[in-house]
Amino acid sequence: MHDSDQKSNSAAPAASDHTAKDRKPFFAIVFVMLLGLTAMSFWVANSHLMDNPKMGWAAMMAISTAKAMLVILFFMHLWWEKSWKYVLTVPVTIIGVVLVLLLIPDVGNRFATYSKTRRTAAPEPYLESLSAEPFTELSKPEPVRTEQLPTE
Amino acid sequence: MNSPNHPNLSYQPALPISNGKLALWLFLSTEIMFFTGLIGTYLVLRFGAPEGTWPSPEEVHVAEWIGAVNTFVLLCSSVTIVMAFENAKQNMPSRAKKWLWATIACGCLFLGIKGYEYASKYNHGIYPRFPRSLMYDRADLTFLDGVKLETSKLIKEALSSPNSAAVAELDGADREDGKGEDELQAGHSKITLVVLEQSHSQMTTAEQLQLVQSGLVKWTETKVGRTDDPTMQKLAIEGLAYQIYPRAFPEQQAQRIKKFFADENIETQQRLQTLSEQVQQRQKQLQVSQTELSTLQADADAIEDAGQKKTVLANLAKIKNSTDELTLDITRLTVERDFVAGRLKAMKTFPVGDGGGVNEKHHLKLPMVIPSGNTWANTYFLLTGLHGIHVLIGLIIFACLLPMRLDAVRSGLVENVGLYWHFVDVVWIFLFPLIYLF
């Protein structure tokens, strides 16, 4: 990156309108808000909202999104940028959201089409374990009698 | 813009930002897609795991507060780098440099805490490993076999390691020197007997492992082999899993296993009593027949008459035969009795559900049952590892900035590096609840 290049660009509109203003106190406020939101998600994780986990997860994701927005808008100063910002952020957001949405049916379908073979090899929660079908191919080890134990 | 005489043909970029910034934003868009893919895959694995199997943070030694501290550290570093940028923009290079140093300090602290976390995972055996990790999805025969193999391997290692004596010293601080050496020597050849007589604090790692091998693993194997009831077989193996690593068990199941063990313990004690009595009885019989045998032998030697001698010899052979049978019987019963005694000793040494089980109280690193534990470890290390690599790269770039004068001319550079660093922070903002709080 050439210095002259930098200079000519820092004179470009992006920095021109706000260079004079001191944003430092503003960043302090954003920082405190971020800390508050972190504390909030920590609180949600240990509160009664987690009695219904879906509520808790949704709340925590909402808080995370809020935090991410604060960082992106103010620390990454997209808030003050010109409209070029939409060229990159909008497509990426759309693709990102679509990707996650496309993955959701997979999550749902995993249970709907759980084959028996897969069930046998799947991790098993302990609570179900006694009611669930026992392992079928049980090879019986010989009762251990000729153990290498002392004979006295 | 244009002067009337000389048209000022200046280069007009497509976007009103520097090329560097444009390139960085393009790079960040690909990074966003990269992490969206990763986090999306994590969500599929996390919520697609059979219900109730995904390990809770406590089960895999994830401390929420450590994650929270790391979030705080990273947020601080975001503020410091933005301050560095503001100071550089206002042409205050020395202040900018100070803020940059603060950012580097925060980044290093983050990685340090991450390293500490990784170390604690490693110490508890929670990591993917070739050819098989220590985590098993269910308590079945594969798991039982895994414990058996791993225990044998560990015993071999413990016995061959040169500092096994030193370990022994550490384990039994209060043991007397000479005696300790003797016991160690004896422990290697005739382990169970020594183990039976020792209290827990005096046992070496190898001895503990051998006790696990005979008192827990072989016992469970025998128990599974001797019953046809699948529920009992399952309960026996789950009991072993619970004894090794109780963290992953829900309370209800833990209670069931504790009851199972309590019942079994009473049964085992009775069996030990019966077996001891049987052995004593057989030994008495043996003594009687042995004296009978010696008198008959003496008689046979004294008798001259061929016909009479033949009957005595036949009688002698018969008694000898029964003596042999009795000896064999005693050997069998003694082995069985010691096996049962070894079980009782093992249950006393490794109390059920006490102090985090065999693995955590005795640091033996045996295979454990953590449903979906492997998938958890894979996703955990992949997500936090890739994020950690991003932090590391950020730190390297910061280090490259250090020798520079961070004035207004360089503010564009500081801004670009800062954008990357904020992105790393945004990724962590999502990873923190997903990994530590969900």
Chai-1 contact restraints between the chains, C-beta under 6 A:
chainA,res_idxA,chainB,res_idxB,connection_type,confidence,min_distance_angstrom,max_distance_angstrom,comment,restraint_id
A,M1,B,G20,contact,1.0,0.0,6.0,A-B,restraint_1
A,D3,B,V409,contact,1.0,0.0,6.0,A-B,restraint_2
A,Q6,B,V409,contact,1.0,0.0,6.0,A-B,restraint_3
A,Q6,B,G412,contact,1.0,0.0,6.0,A-B,restraint_4
A,N9,B,S18,contact,1.0,0.0,6.0,A-B,restraint_5
A,S10,B,G412,contact,1.0,0.0,6.0,A-B,restraint_6
A,A12,B,P16,contact,1.0,0.0,6.0,A-B,restraint_7
A,P13,B,P16,contact,1.0,0.0,6.0,A-B,restraint_8
A,A14,B,I17,contact,1.0,0.0,6.0,A-B,restraint_9
A,K24,B,E86,contact,1.0,0.0,6.0,A-B,restraint_10
A,F27,B,V82,contact,1.0,0.0,6.0,A-B,restraint_11
A,F31,B,V79,contact,1.0,0.0,6.0,A-B,restraint_12
A,L34,B,L75,contact,1.0,0.0,6.0,A-B,restraint_13
A,T38,B,T71,contact,1.0,0.0,6.0,A-B,restraint_14
A,S41,B,P433,contact,1.0,0.0,6.0,A-B,restraint_15
A,F42,B,A68,contact,1.0,0.0,6.0,A-B,restraint_16
A,A45,B,L437,contact,1.0,0.0,6.0,A-B,restraint_17
A,M60,B,P433,contact,1.0,0.0,6.0,A-B,restraint_18
A,M60,B,L437,contact,1.0,0.0,6.0,A-B,restraint_19
A,S64,B,I429,contact,1.0,0.0,6.0,A-B,restraint_20
A,S64,B,F430,contact,1.0,0.0,6.0,A-B,restraint_21
A,S64,B,P433,contact,1.0,0.0,6.0,A-B,restraint_22
A,K67,B,I429,contact,1.0,0.0,6.0,A-B,restraint_23
A,A68,B,V426,contact,1.0,0.0,6.0,A-B,restraint_24
A,A68,B,I429,contact,1.0,0.0,6.0,A-B,restraint_25
A,V71,B,H422,contact,1.0,0.0,6.0,A-B,restraint_26
A,V71,B,D425,contact,1.0,0.0,6.0,A-B,restraint_27
A,V71,B,V426,contact,1.0,0.0,6.0,A-B,restraint_28
A,F75,B,S78,contact,1.0,0.0,6.0,A-B,restraint_29
A,F75,B,V82,contact,1.0,0.0,6.0,A-B,restraint_30
A,F75,B,H422,contact,1.0,0.0,6.0,A-B,restraint_31
A,M76,B,L419,contact,1.0,0.0,6.0,A-B,restraint_32
A,M76,B,H422,contact,1.0,0.0,6.0,A-B,restraint_33
A,K82,B,P16,contact,1.0,0.0,6.0,A-B,restraint_34
A,W84,B,L15,contact,1.0,0.0,6.0,A-B,restraint_35
A,L88,B,W25,contact,1.0,0.0,6.0,A-B,restraint_36
A,L88,B,S29,contact,1.0,0.0,6.0,A-B,restraint_37
A,V92,B,S29,contact,1.0,0.0,6.0,A-B,restraint_38
A,V92,B,I32,contact,1.0,0.0,6.0,A-B,restraint_39
A,G96,B,T36,contact,1.0,0.0,6.0,A-B,restraint_40
A,L99,B,T36,contact,1.0,0.0,6.0,A-B,restraint_41
A,L99,B,G40,contact,1.0,0.0,6.0,A-B,restraint_42
A,V100,B,G40,contact,1.0,0.0,6.0,A-B,restraint_43
A,L103,B,G40,contact,1.0,0.0,6.0,A-B,restraint_44
A,L103,B,V44,contact,1.0,0.0,6.0,A-B,restraint_45
A,D106,B,V44,contact,1.0,0.0,6.0,A-B,restraint_46
A,V107,B,V44,contact,1.0,0.0,6.0,A-B,restraint_47
A,V107,B,F47,contact,1.0,0.0,6.0,A-B,restraint_48
A,V107,B,G48,contact,1.0,0.0,6.0,A-B,restraint_49
A,R110,B,G48,contact,1.0,0.0,6.0,A-B,restraint_50
A,A122,B,P50,contact,1.0,0.0,6.0,A-B,restraint_51
A,P123,B,P50,contact,1.0,0.0,6.0,A-B,restraint_52
A,P123,B,T53,contact,1.0,0.0,6.0,A-B,restraint_53
A,P123,B,D137,contact,1.0,0.0,6.0,A-B,restraint_54
A,P123,B,P371,contact,1.0,0.0,6.0,A-B,restraint_55
A,P123,B,S372,contact,1.0,0.0,6.0,A-B,restraint_56
A,E124,B,R138,contact,1.0,0.0,6.0,A-B,restraint_57
A,E124,B,P371,contact,1.0,0.0,6.0,A-B,restraint_58
A,P125,B,G52,contact,1.0,0.0,6.0,A-B,restraint_59
A,P125,B,T53,contact,1.0,0.0,6.0,A-B,restraint_60
A,P125,B,P371,contact,1.0,0.0,6.0,A-B,restraint_61
A,Y126,B,F249,contact,1.0,0.0,6.0,A-B,restraint_62
A,Y126,B,P250,contact,1.0,0.0,6.0,A-B,restraint_63
A,Y126,B,Q253,contact,1.0,0.0,6.0,A-B,restraint_64
A,L127,B,P250,contact,1.0,0.0,6.0,A-B,restraint_65
A,P134,B,P230,contact,1.0,0.0,6.0,A-B,restraint_66
A,P134,B,K234,contact,1.0,0.0,6.0,A-B,restraint_67
A,F135,B,D140,contact,1.0,0.0,6.0,A-B,restraint_68
A,K140,B,G225,contact,1.0,0.0,6.0,A-B,restraint_69
A,P141,B,E221,contact,1.0,0.0,6.0,A-B,restraint_70
A,P141,B,G225,contact,1.0,0.0,6.0,A-B,restraint_71
A,P143,B,T222,contact,1.0,0.0,6.0,A-B,restraint_72
A,P143,B,G225,contact,1.0,0.0,6.0,A-B,restraint_73
A,P143,B,R226,contact,1.0,0.0,6.0,A-B,restraint_74
A,V144,B,K218,contact,1.0,0.0,6.0,A-B,restraint_75
A,V144,B,T222,contact,1.0,0.0,6.0,A-B,restraint_76
A,E147,B,V335,contact,1.0,0.0,6.0,A-B,restraint_77
A,E147,B,F339,contact,1.0,0.0,6.0,A-B,restraint_78
A,L149,B,T192,contact,1.0,0.0,6.0,A-B,restraint_79
A,L149,B,V335,contact,1.0,0.0,6.0,A-B,restraint_80
A,L149,B,D338,contact,1.0,0.0,6.0,A-B,restraint_81
A,P150,B,K190,contact,1.0,0.0,6.0,A-B,restraint_82
A,P150,B,T192,contact,1.0,0.0,6.0,A-B,restraint_83
A,P150,B,L193,contact,1.0,0.0,6.0,A-B,restraint_84
A,T151,B,T331,contact,1.0,0.0,6.0,A-B,restraint_85
A,T151,B,T334,contact,1.0,0.0,6.0,A-B,restraint_86
